[in-house]
Amino acid sequence: MWLTVENNLVNSTDNKKVSFHTLGCRLNFSETGTISQGFVDRGYEIVEFGEQADVTFINTCTVTDAADSTCRNLIRKAYKASPDGKIVVAGCYAQMDAPKIAKMTGVDLVLGTSEKYKVFDYLNEEETDAIHIDKSVDFYGAATSSVDGHTRSFLKIQDGCNYVCSFCIIPFARGRSKAVTIESAITEAKKLLSQGFKEIVLTGVNIGEYESTSGEKLSDLVKELLALDGLERLRLASVEPNTITDELLEVMKSSPKFLDHFHIPLQSGDDTILTNMRRKYSVDDYKRIINKIITAFPNAGIGADIICGFPGETDENFQNTFNLVKELPITHFHVFPYSKRKNTMAGKMDDHIQHPVKKQRVKTLIMLGDAKLNMFTEDQVGSNSEVLFERENKEGYWEGYTTNFVRVFVKSSQNLKNQIINVQLTEFKDNKLYGELIN
Ligand code: SF4
């Protein structure tokens, strides 16, 4: 899932100010969380992006040409807000286009995907090269952080990717797949638990590749994490369908701590398009894995990324995707129009689809996705679920997520933040699920 959100994190008391802006995937957000904690530990106060700051840290994405352009606009905005402050540009776009970024007015430091954690080493140097890009993109160990208002934490277990999906630039930006050891992941997980987190989401670029790159099995890592005292909920971020093994499913269903929520990218429901995308599965493979998940977790929430308008996608190809996602128990759609990315195989393909056609296909799938999520949400009424509460909204409802990732609203005068409470799901109204606490 690709996002763009301005970080708005906690305060400390020192005079120095730092602001952050993160683009791209959950992994980037996780990494920004870790880096922001480093600034807080050094006495910085975190202010909103766009406010005057001594340091502005932009964690970039290069998934599309549009993402690159957004990054450059953010740099301009940061300079306008803080012409005397330092601007640090890090991450995937920085890795791919460092000289261009370094020439932009106001940019002091350009850090690649593996150097972003070394920001503190470079920041205090008097005279320094602006660009720090390590082409080998070494892995640096597990990184942990909190996002989502400090109730869910993310544990990075893997980075990079050995696949060559034809639309994707990420393997060039983040390099080949690498992973942390089980020992290192457990150490980081314990740190998160000691900070009070109850839920951990395992993240990476292609976490299903954990097994082939760490030499240790993902199922073994999951098993060890599930055994940790203090950990109450564990889930995986996006996992490529071809990497979900029976062994992994067995481990996941062996513990109630493993949540019945999955994110399995589909991208297309048409075999010709999947082949052209160089994905590693067919439509039948995808169906098989979804069916296995539903057999193991009958009430699972299942998210899927879908790209509309890949080069050469005919109406029939699109209809196949529509039919597949309608038929399968996919509950959370993440729909994107194909966006041309230079230096990718797909970018050089013929038959690029007209923008209005892509737009219409995206709209069609979003409508289907909304309808399916509403049906799934309504189906929860009458059942109970453990809910991890995140925040109280302006209307006085506490909001949190069920195990299968449905947002629930509960009225309570108690402070429910970061509490996991059994909730009776009582009503679906105006596309929202309401519940009551069970004592
Ligand atoms: S699996 Fe494919 S889409 Fe995902 S990062 Fe690797 S190359 Fe990109």
Residues whose N, C-alpha, C, O or C-beta is under 5 A from the ligand:
A	BS01	SF4	C161 Y163 V164 C165 C168 I170 V205 N206
